[in-house]
Amino acid sequence: QFSGLLGTVYRRGNLTFTRDGNSLLSPVGNRISLFDLKNNKCETLPLATRLNIMCVGLSPDGTLAILIDEEGAALLVSLIGKCVIHQFYFHKPVHSVSFSPDGKKFVVTKDNLAYLYHAPGKKREFNAFVLDKTYYGPYDETTCIDWTDDSKCFAVGSKDMSTWVFGAERWANLIYYSLGGHKDVIVACFFEENSLDLYTISQDAALCVWQCDTELDGLKPMPPKDAAKEKKAAEDDEELLEEPKGEEIRGKADPSEQETRDKVKYSRVAKYFFNKEGDFNNLTAAAYHKKTHLLVTGFASGIFHLHELPDFNLIHSLSISDQRIASISINCTGDWIAFGCSGLGQLLVWEWQSESYVLKQQGHFNSMVSLAYSPDGQYIVTGGEDGKVKVWNTSSSFCFVTFTEHNSGVTAVTFTSTGYVVLSASLDGTVRAFDLHRYRNFRTFTSPRPSQFSCLAVDSSGEIVAAGSQDSFEIFIWSMQSGRLLDVLAGHEGPISSLSFNPMKCVLASASWDKTVKLWDMLDSWRTKETLIMNSDVLVVAFRPDGKELAVAALNGQITFWDHENAVQTGSIEGRHDLQMGRKELDKITAKQAAKGKSFTTLCYSADGQSVLAGGLSKFVCIYNVKEQILMKKFEISCNYSLDAMEEYLDRRKMTEFGSMALIDEGGGGDEGVAIPLPGVKRGDMSYRHFKPEIRVTCVRFCPTGRSWAATTTEGLLLYSLDSGLIFDPFELDIDVTPSNIHKTLSQKEYTVAIVMAFKLNEKKLIQEVIEAVPSSEVDVVCSSLPDLYVEKLLEFLASAFETSCHLEFYLIWAHKLLMLHGQKLKTRSVKLLPVIQFLQKSIQRHFEDVSKLCEWNIYNIKYALAISQQRGMKRPAEETPGDEEELDSDSDYLM
């Protein structure tokens, strides 16, 4: 099942902090990611909208969120259960959504209207979205919303340069009229704390301060008679309308003096301008923290200002990016400010008082094209068309290092067998080696003549590095130790498309567009060992983890399997019909008729070698059983129709007599695009082009632990893992194996029998209960008497238990005893058990890193305290001797 999205941290839409201020909700395409800033973890919720998310509304109690996509389709989501509760369609694009502070209502703005809905409560309701009122007033599209603290009124900003204050209920002394004073689009409007005083900010970097002559308590309710009459009139009108509009409330742009007498009045008390040097005057986003009176404004140049209101005192001005700041959010305490830059997909959380980053993440600017797992499965390295190499932590989902040495697109990345060196090949003619200890590029491999490298492989010892050329049809071999070019393998008559080293022998397989796969023996004078002839251009080649089989994917959509020792084909899979490439918007035929793209461009074996995973220019990833040669499962990696090549059939609604509607660039008039200008008006970027990226899978890899796999796609780096939930999957079950019998056996201290019975029933909680009931002194005896079949199952359980349990030492004793007593027998089945052992190693390594950091910190603190006490001349206890510090070091080693 889908378990996470890496590589994309922000696309577009508004950022929102959770109620406690420790987590941040960020829209990533048609999904939503939750960044836990306290625990340094990221989680992508397992739900998706049909198109890219435009705006997010979070309820005040933090349990519900409303996600609205580009066409106005909304999902009501539970953040506790992480599931969709309700779906609703607003019929038109929505500009903003905001819950009232009491959580009883929410406002949605679309076109030039504001709609007030009853918010879903904690009781069961037939319809979660009930329309209460429709507010008319602005002439142009609405842009922003803000509520008063008591939920009585809300303000709406518009593109017609006006701001309107509306009441959530009808107030007798509040007349709805527009507040002007601006010469550009209103970007944001904010109420002062516990007041009707208002701040409005426009795109030309102007701030207006509006003072109200009435307090919030001074609003008078409408007499009940008039309210009842108006409600009845609204209901009568509603019967004639196709779409219900609730109670209609119309504001007046220019009310007469008689109408405004004894009513709430606004007066502009100040107007301020931000620094207008350079590109400052294009203000793009703003946020206001009411308790601390902190105003944060972001500009198109990537600069942001911090001001204190109402005096407009500049606290500081900083540049955090060279791209337009699209969204700003402040957490509840006012300490952290989140910035989203959609141009480069950046997400930054800034602590303004200490002037330091809490979070700084950025995905690949262009598409990701390659990925590789580290040998323990703890890290993933990705390479992109933007020339960057990024390393991600699979447990936290954060990128912790980015290498930017390449000058062109990265085509392939891989880890060496130690897991501490990352290699990358690029179109700039270099292969670079990066050290994950010191985070530096310590080797650069080049060819005698400039060549564009399209693929990369490193042997199991990590000593021989091979890269295939796209233009000279040669394979270059270097020594990792010395960095010298050892040899150039020539023989292919077309571009080299893929390389793979045999994990067990020093044999290199190279695939080419010349319809051949060549096997080179690295130890036999660099000569060709074998040439396998294919029916079509070869796109990708991969060895099975035990090195006894070779899988080859060709342009005709076939995956063939070879016994490379004897050069015999052992099987083939026809994958052309499983891939199902989608129809592009401008295609005039359905996806089924399209011949292009129906071939696998990426391929890998599962950790146990029984399955093969394949993907290509499609939204599907297929997993096949190698032995049976059948399709086991087809994963749909995206349901996002904002991407191209998603649809299968022709959409007649989009076809006109002049061609497809997709030919008309509707995105041109957006915030970033070129608005159709009046003569002589210069505005917008004339080089801007609106385009839809095409959905494709560029690389798939299985995790060495065998529990998950990853794919680099147009959406980002998608992770799929085995379901960790409860699944009743008994093993060799008989009638006597019941939970009560297991507990009875356990009470009789027959631990080995109880463990075997628990594994037969195969319920995780029961297995955990039985194992944790075994005294640590009995672990040795139980491990020695455990049948061989259950040793493997127990190791797998220990590996998964390490991820969640706090009983580290107890489980380490189990793992140690099992491996010591059964090590020799396990070695004979090492190929089959390798994923389990690597999973166990990954879990232990993660804990080791966490605990060792903590121990080092404690040692440092104790030494520091001792040094301070000595400086102050404090008398140390008599029993302490100079050798204590050495003892301390030995204790720390024991802890580590």
KOLDOBA-591633 format. One line per field, with one value per residue (C-alpha): residue number from 0; x, y, z. Coordinates in steps of 0.02 Angstrom, whole numbers, plus 50000, padded with zeros to 5 digits. Example, Ala and Ser with C-alpha at 12.3 -4.5 7.8 and 13.67 -1.06 7.14 Angstrom:
BEGIN
resi	(0|1)
u	(50615|50684)
v	(49775|49947)
w	(50390|50357)
***
This chain:
BEGIN
resi	(0|1|2|3|4|5|6|7|8|9|10|11|12|13|14|15|16|17|18|19|20|21|22|23|24|25|26|27|28|29|30|31|32|33|34|35|36|37|38|39|40|41|42|43|44|45|46|47|48|49|50|51|52|53|54|55|56|57|58|59|60|61|62|63|64|65|66|67|68|69|70|71|72|73|74|75|76|77|78|79|80|81|82|83|84|85|86|87|88|89|90|91|92|93|94|95|96|97|98|99|100|101|102|103|104|105|106|107|108|109|110|111|112|113|114|115|116|117|118|119|120|121|122|123|124|125|126|127|128|129|130|131|132|133|134|135|136|137|138|139|140|141|142|143|144|145|146|147|148|149|150|151|152|153|154|155|156|157|158|159|160|161|162|163|164|165|166|167|168|169|170|171|172|173|174|175|176|177|178|179|180|181|182|183|184|185|186|187|188|189|190|191|192|193|194|195|196|197|198|199|200|201|202|203|204|205|206|207|208|209|210|211|212|213|214|215|216|217|218|219|220|221|222|223|224|225|226|227|228|229|230|231|232|233|234|235|236|237|238|239|240|241|242|243|244|245|246|247|248|249|250|251|252|253|254|255|256|257|258|259|260|261|262|263|264|265|266|267|268|269|270|271|272|273|274|275|276|277|278|279|280|281|282|283|284|285|286|287|288|289|290|291|292|293|294|295|296|297|298|299|300|301|302|303|304|305|306|307|308|309|310|311|312|313|314|315|316|317|318|319|320|321|322|323|324|325|326|327|328|329|330|331|332|333|334|335|336|337|338|339|340|341|342|343|344|345|346|347|348|349|350|351|352|353|354|355|356|357|358|359|360|361|362|363|364|365|366|367|368|369|370|371|372|373|374|375|376|377|378|379|380|381|382|383|384|385|386|387|388|389|390|391|392|393|394|395|396|397|398|399|400|401|402|403|404|405|406|407|408|409|410|411|412|413|414|415|416|417|418|419|420|421|422|423|424|425|426|427|428|429|430|431|432|433|434|435|436|437|438|439|440|441|442|443|444|445|446|447|448|449|450|451|452|453|454|455|456|457|458|459|460|461|462|463|464|465|466|467|468|469|470|471|472|473|474|475|476|477|478|479|480|481|482|483|484|485|486|487|488|489|490|491|492|493|494|495|496|497|498|499|500|501|502|503|504|505|506|507|508|509|510|511|512|513|514|515|516|517|518|519|520|521|522|523|524|525|526|527|528|529|530|531|532|533|534|535|536|537|538|539|540|541|542|543|544|545|546|547|548|549|550|551|552|553|554|555|556|557|558|559|560|561|562|563|564|565|566|567|568|569|570|571|572|573|574|575|576|577|578|579|580|581|582|583|584|585|586|587|588|589|590|591|592|593|594|595|596|597|598|599|600|601|602|603|604|605|606|607|608|609|610|611|612|613|614|615|616|617|618|619|620|621|622|623|624|625|626|627|628|629|630|631|632|633|634|635|636|637|638|639|640|641|642|643|644|645|646|647|648|649|650|651|652|653|654|655|656|657|658|659|660|661|662|663|664|665|666|667|668|669|670|671|672|673|674|675|676|677|678|679|680|681|682|683|684|685|686|687|688|689|690|691|692|693|694|695|696|697|698|699|700|701|702|703|704|705|706|707|708|709|710|711|712|713|714|715|716|717|718|719|720|721|722|723|724|725|726|727|728|729|730|731|732|733|734|735|736|737|738|739|740|741|742|743|744|745|746|747|748|749|750|751|752|753|754|755|756|757|758|759|760|761|762|763|764|765|766|767|768|769|770|771|772|773|774|775|776|777|778|779|780|781|782|783|784|785|786|787|788|789|790|791|792|793|794|795|796|797|798|799|800|801|802|803|804|805|806|807|808|809|810|811|812|813|814|815|816|817|818|819|820|821|822|823|824|825|826|827|828|829|830|831|832|833|834|835|836|837|838|839|840|841|842|843|844|845|846|847|848|849|850|851|852|853|854|855|856|857|858|859|860|861|862|863|864|865|866|867|868|869|870|871|872|873|874|875|876|877|878|879|880|881|882|883|884|885|886|887|888|889|890|891|892|893|894|895)
u	(50000|50051|50159|50239|50289|50467|50552|50405|50376|50264|50180|50047|49906|49909|50016|49929|49999|49906|49822|49971|50089|50209|50155|50129|50008|50078|49990|50098|50007|49844|49901|49934|50092|50101|50273|50298|50428|50454|50493|50572|50458|50352|50198|50095|49912|49847|49712|49709|49600|49564|49667|49802|49749|49721|49670|49664|49551|49590|49460|49507|49515|49634|49531|49456|49525|49440|49545|49485|49560|49577|49399|49314|49295|49314|49359|49317|49460|49484|49664|49643|49583|49674|49524|49394|49230|49132|49147|49071|49078|49077|49055|49187|49367|49378|49500|49505|49420|49423|49340|49268|49366|49222|49224|49036|49045|49163|49171|49216|49252|49227|49202|49146|49040|49067|48970|48942|48919|48877|49035|49020|49009|49048|48874|48821|48746|48658|48749|48911|48906|48745|48740|48681|48707|48773|48856|48859|48966|49133|49131|49284|49353|49375|49551|49559|49458|49485|49371|49350|49399|49219|49160|49030|49102|49223|49313|49333|49464|49440|49532|49426|49538|49400|49375|49205|49158|49011|48919|48901|48731|48622|48672|48554|48694|48815|48787|48891|48991|49163|49324|49433|49598|49700|49762|49793|49726|49697|49818|49766|49653|49667|49561|49648|49633|49459|49416|49332|49487|49554|49717|49713|49865|49871|49986|50072|50145|50026|49950|49792|49744|49555|49482|49305|49199|49112|49176|49129|49008|48921|48846|48656|48559|48426|48245|48170|48023|48130|48248|48102|48031|48198|48226|48055|48089|48256|48174|48043|48181|48276|48132|48155|48344|48436|48577|48527|48603|48538|48497|48556|48642|48689|48813|48814|48967|48911|48777|48689|48721|48548|48583|48747|48677|48694|48782|48957|49081|49259|49387|49561|49685|49847|49921|50096|50205|50337|50509|50483|50660|50679|50547|50480|50317|50249|50184|50124|50081|50051|50012|49971|49988|49859|49933|50108|50049|50175|50146|50245|50241|50321|50370|50397|50586|50593|50617|50507|50476|50430|50335|50256|50082|49994|50150|50225|50398|50515|50589|50694|50697|50776|50791|50756|50740|50759|50582|50409|50343|50174|50111|50150|50086|50127|50107|49998|50141|50206|50383|50388|50347|50320|50356|50309|50391|50300|50428|50562|50450|50533|50465|50549|50505|50597|50616|50623|50684|50841|50851|50874|50791|50677|50650|50726|50674|50668|50627|50705|50665|50638|50590|50679|50754|50845|50848|50942|50921|51066|51114|51025|50870|50886|50925|50871|50975|50890|50957|50861|50862|50910|51084|51060|51092|50989|50996|50834|50804|50665|50608|50591|50558|50676|50821|50978|51108|51106|51255|51256|51423|51348|51321|51189|51052|51093|51049|51093|51135|51191|51264|51421|51406|51468|51326|51440|51478|51354|51397|51309|51324|51277|51256|51395|51523|51571|51540|51557|51581|51514|51565|51420|51536|51604|51472|51594|51634|51798|51815|51772|51786|51799|51827|51969|51842|51688|51544|51368|51344|51172|51194|51302|51350|51470|51527|51491|51666|51643|51810|51757|51647|51569|51472|51393|51402|51254|51351|51511|51430|51572|51581|51711|51788|51873|51957|51871|52032|52145|52017|52111|52025|52062|51986|51860|51745|51695|51583|51408|51338|51208|51189|51215|51048|51083|51223|51215|51349|51320|51312|51406|51536|51637|51529|51454|51296|51273|51114|51108|50993|51085|50969|51104|51153|51339|51417|51594|51708|51805|51942|51974|52072|51913|51846|51666|51606|51438|51321|51133|51033|50860|50716|50708|50807|50856|50806|50852|50943|50948|51029|50934|51004|51083|51163|51093|50966|50960|50802|50798|50663|50653|50564|50432|50362|50433|50529|50641|50732|50901|51014|51169|51291|51225|51154|50981|50816|50714|50554|50468|50326|50222|50197|50134|49951|49983|50073|49926|50003|49877|49812|49890|49777|49826|49817|49675|49665|49626|49764|49729|49770|49932|50083|50218|50276|50210|50373|50457|50598|50643|50653|50712|50703|50623|50740|50701|50716|50543|50460|50506|50445|50428|50373|50378|50293|50129|50037|50051|50188|50173|50238|50261|50297|50454|50422|50239|50265|50100|50048|50026|49972|49961|49988|49909|50036|49929|49750|49798|49714|49818|49953|49953|49930|49811|49653|49622|49483|49444|49343|49212|49171|49345|49339|49280|49274|49442|49529|49555|49516|49687|49767|49699|49814|49691|49828|49897|49798|49849|49957|50118|50064|50040|49877|49803|49859|49784|49889|50045|50029|50185|50149|50192|50332|50318|50425|50303|50223|50082|50110|50054|50191|50167|50143|50284|50385|50571|50646|50586|50688|50651|50713|50848|50742|50604|50469|50450|50486|50506|50472|50530|50383|50320|50231|50391|50470|50330|50355|50249|50268|50188|50033|50084|49904|49821|49802|49741|49864|49886|50031|50013|49863|49778|49625|49721|49804|49696|49741|49679|49788|49939|49913|49892|50056|50142|50083|50160|50327|50337|50406|50465|50295|50205|50312|50281|50093|50092|50180|50055|49912|50017|49943|50074|50011|50002|50178|50243|50155|50230|50408|50406|50346|50506|50632|50798|50889|50786|50817|50973|50879|50725|50832|50929|50769|50675|50641|50737|50578|50530|50704|50676|50501|50567|50707|50579|50470|50619|50663|50487|50475|50635|50548|50417|50472|50566|50638|50800|50916|50790|50765|50952|50982|50857|50938|51113|51070|50975|51118|51252|51161|51089|51217|51292|51122|51062|51217|51166|51003|51086|51010|50832|50863|50960|50807|50762|50942|50953|50787|50854|51017|50922|50820|50971|51075|50941|50933|51122|51134|51001|51072|51255|51212|51124|51270|51399|51295|51284|51471|51507|51390|51468|51645|51592|51514|51673|51783|51676|51678|51870|51886|51782|51893|51754|51818|51788|51731|51874|51832|51849|52019|52098|52055|51868|51867|51938|51805|51676|51741|51733|51554|51509|51579|51471|51320|51359)
v	(50000|50183|50236|50401|50535|50602|50728|50849|50961|51098|51131|51266|51319|51384|51317|51287|51256|51133|51193|51151|51242|51093|51025|51099|51046|51070|51030|50921|50906|50815|50751|50831|50808|50831|50891|50854|50988|50933|50751|50788|50674|50692|50593|50602|50561|50409|50508|50611|50735|50721|50876|50981|51053|51242|51282|51199|51246|51176|51170|51260|51096|51023|50865|50909|50984|51037|51008|51095|51061|51168|51136|51160|50977|50967|50827|50835|50741|50675|50708|50583|50436|50500|50461|50550|50584|50678|50739|50899|50993|51184|51188|51325|51358|51413|51551|51528|51435|51479|51406|51525|51528|51440|51301|51313|51389|51410|51532|51488|51621|51587|51708|51872|51789|51729|51575|51540|51355|51266|51171|50984|50946|50794|50722|50617|50723|50682|50822|50890|51050|51150|51321|51458|51625|51695|51866|51983|52139|52133|52158|52051|51887|51871|51834|51817|51794|51836|51812|51915|51824|51799|51731|51871|51950|51912|52017|51974|52051|52062|52092|52249|52334|52336|52247|52203|52168|52047|51979|51793|51838|51987|52139|52289|52419|52338|52390|52302|52423|52422|52492|52565|52657|52536|52543|52356|52182|52148|52010|51994|52072|52047|52096|52159|52051|52063|52210|52262|52365|52303|52297|52279|52242|52259|52188|52356|52343|52463|52439|52528|52536|52548|52599|52551|52662|52511|52372|52190|52197|52347|52245|52240|52086|52107|52111|51937|51991|52065|51916|51793|51891|51896|51709|51667|51776|51690|51518|51570|51625|51464|51358|51440|51420|51265|51284|51331|51495|51501|51672|51805|51958|52103|52236|52413|52487|52667|52681|52847|52954|52914|52726|52742|52849|52763|52618|52545|52662|52631|52769|52753|52813|52772|52712|52640|52588|52452|52488|52500|52471|52341|52206|52245|52317|52147|52085|51905|51838|51898|51830|51915|51852|51943|51911|51975|52103|52029|52057|51951|51997|51902|51970|51903|51923|51798|51936|51947|52085|52074|52225|52265|52339|52459|52572|52484|52463|52358|52214|52142|52109|51951|51854|51668|51623|51693|51638|51709|51674|51594|51562|51616|51546|51585|51457|51488|51549|51668|51594|51500|51566|51446|51500|51406|51446|51356|51401|51284|51181|51249|51239|51339|51359|51507|51548|51737|51777|51669|51694|51509|51375|51249|51163|51192|51070|51074|50939|50918|51068|50957|50774|50641|50512|50387|50316|50188|50113|50101|49920|49931|50015|50166|50295|50331|50431|50518|50605|50733|50827|50982|50907|50880|50722|50712|50586|50552|50467|50337|50344|50535|50567|50717|50757|50781|50819|50889|50878|51011|50977|50914|51042|50944|50816|50664|50502|50368|50351|50205|50160|50056|49896|49986|50113|50262|50310|50376|50372|50474|50484|50639|50709|50834|50696|50653|50515|50580|50489|50571|50529|50517|50540|50711|50755|50797|50748|50651|50572|50632|50507|50571|50497|50543|50619|50709|50584|50593|50453|50372|50229|50174|50018|49974|49798|49713|49752|49938|49942|49942|50082|50067|50197|50182|50320|50385|50457|50355|50182|50136|50077|50159|50065|50156|50106|50180|50171|50267|50358|50299|50245|50058|50017|50065|49923|49943|49827|49897|49983|50091|50199|50103|50103|50002|49919|49791|49697|49518|49524|49359|49367|49503|49499|49655|49650|49794|49831|49934|49999|49885|49741|49651|49619|49589|49503|49558|49460|49591|49469|49392|49525|49631|49519|49491|49333|49316|49412|49387|49435|49515|49551|49735|49880|49837|49969|49894|49744|49679|49531|49429|49456|49282|49320|49164|49247|49400|49501|49605|49729|49780|49910|49784|49776|49604|49556|49405|49299|49219|49088|49191|49051|48946|49091|49010|49103|49031|49130|49289|49404|49502|49667|49778|49766|49783|49949|50049|50216|50358|50472|50645|50797|50835|50654|50621|50435|50336|50264|50087|50133|50224|50117|50226|50209|50034|49966|49953|50079|50025|49856|49776|49611|49596|49560|49373|49363|49286|49440|49577|49757|49856|50031|50149|50298|50262|50287|50100|49995|49807|49669|49497|49325|49265|49078|49080|49228|49308|49482|49481|49661|49825|49985|50148|50274|50430|50486|50668|50735|50895|50789|50746|50569|50518|50489|50334|50389|50541|50671|50733|50882|50953|50930|51073|51094|51183|51049|51010|51139|51095|51197|51355|51412|51453|51471|51628|51750|51677|51757|51701|51705|51845|51936|51992|52174|52336|52428|52500|52402|52302|52165|51983|51873|51858|51701|51609|51454|51355|51168|51005|50881|50706|50562|50435|50315|50341|50217|50080|49995|49865|49896|49769|49728|49666|49762|49912|49979|50153|50236|50404|50481|50649|50666|50638|50490|50370|50237|50080|49962|49806|49841|49849|49831|49675|49538|49365|49255|49092|48973|48782|48810|48663|48650|48657|48825|48957|49112|49030|48875|48986|49079|48911|48845|49007|48993|48817|48898|48796|48947|48863|48777|48941|49036|48904|48909|49100|49098|48972|49089|49233|49379|49511|49567|49387|49348|49504|49455|49279|49337|49474|49347|49243|49287|49350|49207|49080|49159|49052|48888|48940|48993|48829|48723|48825|48732|48800|48852|48971|49049|49147|49200|49256|49358|49446|49483|49553|49669|49743|49750|49854|49994|50024|49940|50024|49857|49875|49770|49627|49614|49633|49481|49382|49434|49398|49224|49174|49227|49146|48979|48963|49064|48916|48847|49020|49043|48898|48992|49163|49216|49185|49261|49414|49532|49482|49506|49675|49728|49680|49773|49930|49931|49905|50034|50167|50139|50135|50307|50381|50307|50345|50529|50537|50451|50566|50717|50653|50617|50792|50870|50769|50816|50997|50995|50916|51047|51190|51118|51104|51284|51349|51254|51144|50995|50833|50683|50587|50422|50500|50472|50533|50363|50400|50489|50335|50230|50352|50327|50138|50153|50258|50125|49997|50109|50132)
w	(50000|49975|50123|50080|49955|49959|49848|49839|49989|49918|49750|49766|49883|50061|50203|50370|50545|50657|50817|50930|50810|50802|50632|50460|50323|50148|49982|49868|49702|49735|49906|50075|50180|50368|50431|50615|50658|50839|50799|50630|50530|50374|50326|50167|50200|50101|50009|49851|49757|49571|49527|49613|49781|49776|49955|50125|50271|50444|50583|50747|50846|50715|50682|50511|50352|50190|50033|49875|49702|49546|49484|49653|49705|49895|50015|50200|50284|50460|50516|50657|50553|50396|50288|50180|50271|50139|49958|49891|49726|49724|49532|49508|49561|49744|49793|49982|50126|50311|50467|50598|50764|50855|50723|50688|50513|50367|50221|50042|49909|49724|49580|49661|49796|49975|50036|50220|50264|50426|50475|50505|50691|50796|50774|50625|50487|50325|50233|50303|50196|50225|50140|50257|50167|50002|50008|49858|49848|49754|49565|49531|49598|49787|49851|50042|50202|50386|50538|50696|50856|50913|50743|50723|50565|50424|50294|50111|49994|49806|49642|49617|49749|49881|50048|50121|50303|50318|50470|50500|50578|50531|50635|50640|50647|50522|50342|50210|50103|50022|50094|49956|49969|49862|49683|49657|49698|49884|49936|50120|50252|50441|50592|50748|50905|50986|50876|50713|50666|50500|50400|50211|50102|49913|49780|49749|49926|50014|50187|50245|50430|50458|50625|50674|50787|50864|50976|50944|51092|51011|50867|50887|50830|50694|50760|50743|50632|50494|50499|50481|50332|50242|50273|50199|50046|50020|50031|49901|49783|49813|49745|49575|49572|49509|49636|49815|49874|50054|50121|49998|50071|49957|50002|49933|49853|49883|50021|50050|50204|50273|50263|50358|50500|50671|50586|50607|50522|50461|50440|50366|50497|50407|50243|50234|50087|50086|50014|49826|49765|49628|49626|49800|49739|49685|49854|49837|50011|50189|50362|50528|50706|50813|50986|50945|50813|50691|50505|50380|50195|50050|49880|49704|49724|49870|50001|50155|50284|50468|50536|50702|50687|50706|50707|50554|50634|50526|50630|50489|50303|50231|50068|50085|49901|49727|49683|49714|49891|49859|50036|50216|50380|50563|50703|50857|50969|50835|50842|50676|50503|50357|50178|50020|49852|49711|49576|49646|49762|49919|50097|50235|50418|50496|50680|50668|50845|50834|50644|50610|50502|50586|50419|50247|50112|49923|49797|49625|49514|49361|49351|49453|49338|49448|49624|49728|49902|50023|50066|50236|50160|50275|50140|49962|49839|49691|49537|49436|49272|49372|49400|49587|49687|49847|49990|50086|50254|50232|50414|50426|50238|50242|50125|50231|50098|49920|49801|49665|49578|49414|49275|49180|49209|49317|49226|49354|49539|49647|49817|49842|49946|50104|50094|50128|49949|49820|49634|49501|49311|49214|49040|49082|49046|49225|49350|49528|49694|49853|50031|50154|50305|50257|50125|49987|49807|49830|49656|49481|49339|49160|48987|48867|48746|48814|48825|48891|49017|49015|49139|49285|49382|49523|49566|49733|49802|49763|49672|49487|49419|49246|49146|48974|48844|48747|48600|48577|48611|48731|48912|49023|49171|49315|49479|49632|49732|49613|49504|49347|49187|49174|49005|48872|48814|48632|48531|48540|48385|48472|48629|48792|48884|49042|49142|49282|49380|49435|49627|49645|49505|49422|49264|49185|49077|48955|48856|48698|48564|48441|48498|48599|48779|48803|48954|48996|49113|49212|49264|49092|48997|48978|48840|48791|48873|48783|48668|48684|48529|48555|48436|48479|48553|48733|48861|49030|49104|49284|49375|49505|49683|49680|49511|49424|49310|49198|49157|48998|48944|48761|48656|48598|48775|48816|48972|48939|49068|49030|49105|49062|49105|48960|48855|48858|48869|49013|48995|48935|48987|48863|48954|48813|48864|49051|49039|48965|48921|48941|48803|48794|48782|48603|48541|48419|48459|48616|48727|48665|48485|48528|48484|48561|48740|48771|48837|49008|49033|49210|49292|49455|49549|49720|49867|49864|49673|49651|49575|49454|49461|49299|49248|49099|49017|49106|49270|49308|49389|49363|49476|49395|49464|49375|49393|49339|49219|49269|49323|49514|49541|49448|49549|49491|49552|49523|49500|49470|49314|49324|49240|49056|48983|49123|49021|48919|48802|48695|48789|48666|48777|48746|48557|48445|48256|48267|48371|48554|48689|48762|48622|48704|48844|48981|49112|49032|49139|49307|49441|49359|49178|49053|49077|48910|48919|48860|48729|48810|48972|49016|49142|49170|49105|48916|48917|49032|48959|49035|49018|49096|49145|49077|49199|49190|49297|49268|49393|49513|49649|49782|49958|50009|50163|50046|50139|50023|49849|49778|49611|49541|49449|49387|49556|49656|49744|49792|49926|49939|50086|50158|50261|50444|50504|50571|50441|50492|50397|50497|50464|50481|50594|50681|50793|50959|50922|51008|51110|51270|51239|51204|51370|51459|51384|51432|51613|51617|51564|51402|51310|51148|51121|51158|51030|50895|50930|50924|50755|50690|50737|50668|50766|50799|50971|51033|50969|51057|51219|51215|51175|51307|51436|51414|51553|51485|51573|51473|51301|51268|51302|51200|51050|51048|51052|50920|50755|50603|50514|50656|50673|50512|50567|50737|50655|50543|50695|50792|50646|50641|50833|50841|50745|50880|51042|51185|51249|51152|51260|51277|51088|51057|51170|51065|50900|50965|51031|50873|50758|50868|50887|50710|50612|50517|50464|50414|50306|50193|50153|50148|49981|50040|50213|50152|50152|50331|50393|50307|50383|50555|50522|50467|50628|50741|50647|50667|50856|50866|50784|50899|51060|51016|50985|51153|51243|51162|51214|51394|51401|51337|51468|51611|51558|51542|51717|51789|51703|51770|51947|51940|51879|52024|52146|52212|52311|52221|52324|52405|52320|52147|52069|51905|51831|51843|51678|51592|51675|51610|51433|51453|51519|51370|51254|51343|51317|51135)
***
